[in-house]
Structure formats: structure tokens, C-alpha cells
Amino acid sequence: MNAPSRSEKTLTLDAPVVDIAEDMEEGKDARLQNDSMLFLVPSGLILLLVMIAPLCFAFYLSVHTYFLGGEKSFVGVENYLRLLQDGRFWFALGRTVMIVVVSVGLEFCVGLLIAYGLYNLWAGARVFNVFLMMPNIITPVVSGLFLRWVFVPDWGLIDVTLHTFGLTGPDFLGSAFWARITIILADMWQNTPFLILVLFAGLNTVDRSQIEAAQIDGVGLWNMLIRIMVPNIRPVILFVLAIRIMDSFRFFDQIFVITAGGPGTATETLTMFTYVTGFRLLDFGTASAIGVLTLLIEMIVVLVLIRIVYRREKGAF
């Protein structure tokens, strides 16, 4: 019977060592994964405390009749049914959708054009971005106070400027039409810089070879934007639109400071309607139901946008 060669002995002896090394690596990876999970505990607890728990409590209140200081009584979906039959709710929803569509649409168009202009600057784009971001870093209440001083009748900045030239401006805060225009302009002034920044970053990710090839073919700036830039940054566009749509549905601070939902209910959005119902009428059951319905509407819009992105990634868009 032949004795095993030296190489065979080495292979036989090394095999358990290799298995032990692999087991040690797997154990190390498992320990690292367990340790990494521990880092999620603080943020998970914060998320539970500031978002999930209040959301669950809001849903709990929405199925009860509850006035502040009174007793809770379970009513099921009665609050929701009453809201769906309330004309004021539908008017508030309509005004919210109008403000979202107009303000976000204008912010996107203006933001894309300014971002494209900054993209084509030879120098100074970073400096312009810093100055353009200033309205966005101001708190909404402070910007609302500033814009109220701009639009207030008689002694506001716009009216005083017009009076200097012998002109009379519209009643920005007393007319239902102009109050809505004022709110849309206030939202644009505050949030357009965010779209400029994100879209400018997206434009800088477009492959330079495509741009250079288009320039060689003599493509103009406008066609370059529509046919080359926009298709390449479509996921960025859908992302920024989703963020702004969700923000616009929660638009409250500037409306409260500038018009307080007036004149009458001309600028009363879903968030203002929630505030009036909860903190003026003290009907927290109905106010919670409005909040839940608003969340459901936002979720539907975001899911539609996610579906569009998914189809785009699959080549079906």
C-alpha cells in the first residue's frame, strides 16, 4: 500500500484550517451585522416616539367623538362619513390641490430654468446657489411675517412703491383671488431654491459625452434641455416633485401668518381646516380624521410617483 505523498498530506492538513477560517469570517460578519443593528435602536426609538406613536393615536382619535376636556366615545367611521358629506372639507381639498398643482408646477418650471442657467455658467454657479438658498433656510413663520409686510394694503412694500408712481395695487389680502395668488407666490419664494439646488445637482450627473455629441450635431440650448437633460434626470425630477407635493399638502405656516385662511375661507387648505377644527372648535376627533385623510391622499400621490419611477426603470415609461 503506497504512502500518501507530501502534497496530499499538506492538502489533508490544510482543509480543516480553511474551514475554520471560513467559519471565523462568517462569525465575524454575523457579529458585525448584530453590532450594526444596535446603531439602529436609537433612531428607531425616536421614529417610534415622534411619528408612529402620534400617528396611531391620531387614528385612534379619528374613530372617536372627542372634544377637548370631554369624554371619548367610539363612533367608528362616522367622523369620516360626516367629512365626506361636508362641503367645507371638499372646498378645502380643492383649494389644497389647486395650490399644490400651481405652486409646485411653477416652482419646477422656474427651478429647472434657473438650474439650467447656472449649469451653463462658466463660473460663479456655486456663489449664486448660496444666495439663492437663503429664502429656503429662513423659517416659514419668519418668511410669512416678511411677506405679509410686503403684501399688506396701504403701507406694504408693494403698495407704497406703486403709490410713489401714482398707481394703486390690488387688495392682495382682502380679495379671494389675490389672496390665493399671494399664498402661491409665498410658497414659490420659499421653496423654489430647494428645487434649483436638487435639479442643478441632477444636471451635473448627465454624461458629458452625450452633451458633447449633441453640441457637435448643432443642438441648441432649448433642445439640449428638453431632449438630453430632462430624460437623463427624470428620476431626480420625480423625487423632487414627490418631496414638494408632500410638503405642499402640509402647507400651513405661511398661510396662517399671511391670511389665516381668509378672506373668509378663500385660502383655507386641509391643514388650515384641521387647525380650525381642532384648536378653535376643539373637535379633536374630526380634526384627526381630516389628518388621516390628508395622509392617505399624500400616500396615493407618492405611490403613483413611485410606480412611474418603477416603470421607468423597467423600460416601460
Secondary structure, DSSP 8 states (H G I E B T S, - for coil): -----HHHHHHHHHHHHHHHHHHHHHHHHHHHHHHHHHHHHHHHHHHIIIIIHHHHHHHHHHTEE-BTTS--EE-TTHHHHHHHT-HHHHHHHHHHHHHHHHHHHHHHHHHHHHHHHHHT-SS-HHHHHHHHTHHHHS-HHHHHHHHHHHHSTTTSHHHHHHHHTT-----TTTSHHHHHHHHHHHHHHHHHHHHHHHHHHHHTTS-HHHHHHHHHTT--HHHIIIIIIHHHTHHHHHHHHHHHHHHHHT--HHHHHHTTT-STTTT--HHHHHHIIIIIS-BHHHHHHHHHHHHHHHHHHHHHHHHHHHHHHTT--
